[in-house]
Amino acid sequence: VTHYLNHSIGIFGLNAVDYIRNIFLFFWRNPVMNYFLPGVAVIHIYLSLSRVIRLASFRGFKRHEWFQLIAGILTVPALALHVSGTKIAHIFYGIDDTYTFLSASIVDYIDIIIFYFLMLLVWIHGYIGVKYWMKVNSTYQRYLNKIEMFFFILPILALVGMISMFRESNLNQLIDPRYKEKVFSSSNPENVDLDKLTEDTFMYFVIPYLLLILLLFTGRFIYFKIKRRNNSIQISYPEGAVSKIFPGMSILEASLDAGIPHAHVCGGRGRCSTCRIRVDQGLDQLEPARQNERRVLRGIGAPENIRLACQAFPKIDLNVSPLLAHDANFEENSSEQKYIHGSDREICIMFTDLRAFTKMSEKKLPYDVVFILNQYFKLMGEIIENQGGYLDKFIGDGTMALFGIEEGPKEGSRNAILAARQMNDELKKLNERLIHDLPFPLKMGIGIHSGNVIFGKMGYKHAKNLTAVGDAVNTASRLESLTKEFKCQLIISKYTYELSDYQFNPLEEDSVKIIGRDEMLDVIKIKDTSMVEIIQ
């Protein structure tokens, strides 16, 4: 990043880029960085190569993973050639490797293209690494567009800066035929042959390095060829799919090795939960989850028989079921996923509905109907979220909202009541704004009830969302419907009312019959929430 930033300053001229370079040198060449950067590079190379070498199979490797692997291998010689002509040349031969000197050393645009290609290789390798490291981070997702734009624009600015520096150097040479000679004598007084230095780096570092990589991958190939003679463990999947592996392979590797598609957003590094599986048989024979895996599974509220496929290494036959579609993305790894398995919990449910809106819409243009509904939905959605609720869905011209998912039913019931009060106030304001667009003011009915529900992510493909099902949901919906019959704005179950610890003044109690329930349900009826004092 700092190199590209410095190159970009070349747009403003050689003097500017060398001035900024002196600032960056405090970072690049201070005593700490002289050891820290090479040390970090060696550790990164070792960890990356050791992970790749240990992979039993490259099946399932995606294009970006292949590119990152190849780019990573080539990044080392690219950096070595760059460092030999700059930092090493400066430390051991006293060369002042300014941008003025380097620009004068460039013969033609081919040199720029080669140098830029090497830098771009390193940049893309780093970009892929950062992207898939941060992909499971919600903050990264929030600023994704800005980060992507930065990664895309900076290399372009750097290229423009490099071309500008080269053109300025050539222009200076045209003005003063001895310009480059003066630059070389000033920056390279010993007349060190940099081409020879580059050739030596290539001969004594790059070639041995590439041979070592070739040796490592050849050894890996032979090792796993021998190991595969002992494919004694069978992993069975739903619908009859089977993978045979040897001890030491993970369940994710088993899937990919057998050509069974298996989601793994983070690349099988144990950072996300998209590769998770349900162990249907043999769980007691699996080694317990390690700390990192336990942390991820705890974050999604997974039961004991759920494991990360990339972190589970079977020693006996297993029956497993992948839980996510093979093309699962980051959204499938979000915090909502702790509910994917479903849970029984007590929450507060609210249903709302616009009165006589269908009749009104028959006399309105489609555009007007959509406009009015969107205004209404925006208000309701903001109120629900501001009161800590979860907007489950829009149903026609109504809404379903859930309160107390995390906070519990008491706090949920209090928030739902406050939301109902605020909805009435905001609906009146909306009527005032749309007075010329509405034949009559919008009115709404609200039903609120609390109880146990099954809460989880349900649906299919793009229609899969967090929702709740159960008798309490049906009851809340029925209470909303009864507001028409009783000509009131809000009906709230007495249980929810008592749960909230709020006091209404005035208070109108009643008992109603709910379809599907044998006993009557005690409720509180409110004709207009703005006319009721809520005592907290």
CORZI-V5403 format. One line per field, one symbol per residue. ss: DSSP state (h for helix, s for strand, l for the rest). phi: phi as a letter, one per 30 degrees, with the letter a starting at -180 (. if undefined). psi: psi as a letter, one per 20 degrees, with the letter a starting at -180 (. if undefined). A space follows every 10 residues. Layout:
BEGIN
ss->???
phi->???
psi->???
END
This chain:
BEGIN
ss->lhhhhhhhhh hhlhhhhhhh hhhhhhhhll hhhhhhhhhh hhhhhhhhhh hhhhllllll llhhhhhhhh hhhhhhhhhh hhhhhlhhhh hhhlllllhh hhhhhlllhh hhhhhhhhhh hhhhhhhhhh hhhhlllhhh hhlhhhhhhh hhhhhhhhhh hhhhhhhhhh hhhhhlllhh hhhhhhhlll lllhhhhhhh hhhhhhhhhh hhhhhhhhhh hhhhhhhhhh llsssslhhh lsssslllll hhhhhhhlll llllllllll lllllsssss slhhhlllll hhhhhhhhhl lllllssshh hllllllsss sslllllllh hhhlhhhhhl llssssssss ssssllhhhh hllllhhhhh hhhhhhhhhh hhhhhhllls sssssllsss ssslllllhh hhhhhhhhhh hhhhhhhhhh hhhlllllll lllsssssss ssssssssll hhhlsssssl hhhhhhhhhh hhhhhlllls ssshhhhhhh llsssllsss ssllllllll ssssssllhh hlsssl
phi->.dddddedde ecjddddddd edddddddbd eddecddddd dddddddddd ddddddacdi ddeddddddd dddddddddd dddddbdddd dcbidddddd dddddddadd dddddddddd ddddeddddd dddcedcddd ddcedddddd dddedddddd dddddddddd dddddbeced dddddddbdd hddddddddd dddcbddedd dddddddddd ddeddddddc dcccccceii dbbcbcejdd dddddddcic ebdaediici ccbdcdbcdd ajedcddedd eddddddddc iddddcbddd cccdcbdbcb bdccddcdce edcdddddcd dibcbcbccb cbaddhdedd ddccdeeddd dddddddddd dddeddcicc ddacbicbbb bcbidcdjdd dddddddddd ddeddddddd dddcedccda ddbbcbbbbb ldbccadbkb hdccbdabbk dddddddddd dddddchbdb bbddededdd idbcbdbcca bbccejcdcd cdbccbdbdd ccdccc
psi->ghghgghhih hjrhgghhgh hhghhhghkq hghhhgghgg gggggggggh gghiphqjqi prghhgghgg hggihghghg hghhiegghg ghjjpnlrhg ghhhipgahg ggggghgghh ggghghgggg gigihjphgg hhkggggggg hghghghggg gggggghhgh ghhhgoijgh gggghghmhi lpnhhhgggg gggiggghgh hggggghggg ggghgghiil mippoprqki qqpprrpiqr hghgghhjko pppmgjjkjk hajijqqpoh pjhiiqqqqr ggghgghhhj kqrhjprphi jpnqirqqpr opiqqhkqah hijrhiiijh iqqoqprppp pqpppkhggg hhjqqggggg ggghgghggg gggghhjjro ogqpodkrqp qpqkghhrhg hghghgghgg ghggghhghg hhhkhiiphq qpqqqpppqq rpropaoqbp cikorprqqr hhghggghhg hihggjlrhp ppqhggghhh jqpqorpoqr pqpppipgqq pprppogohi ippoo.
END
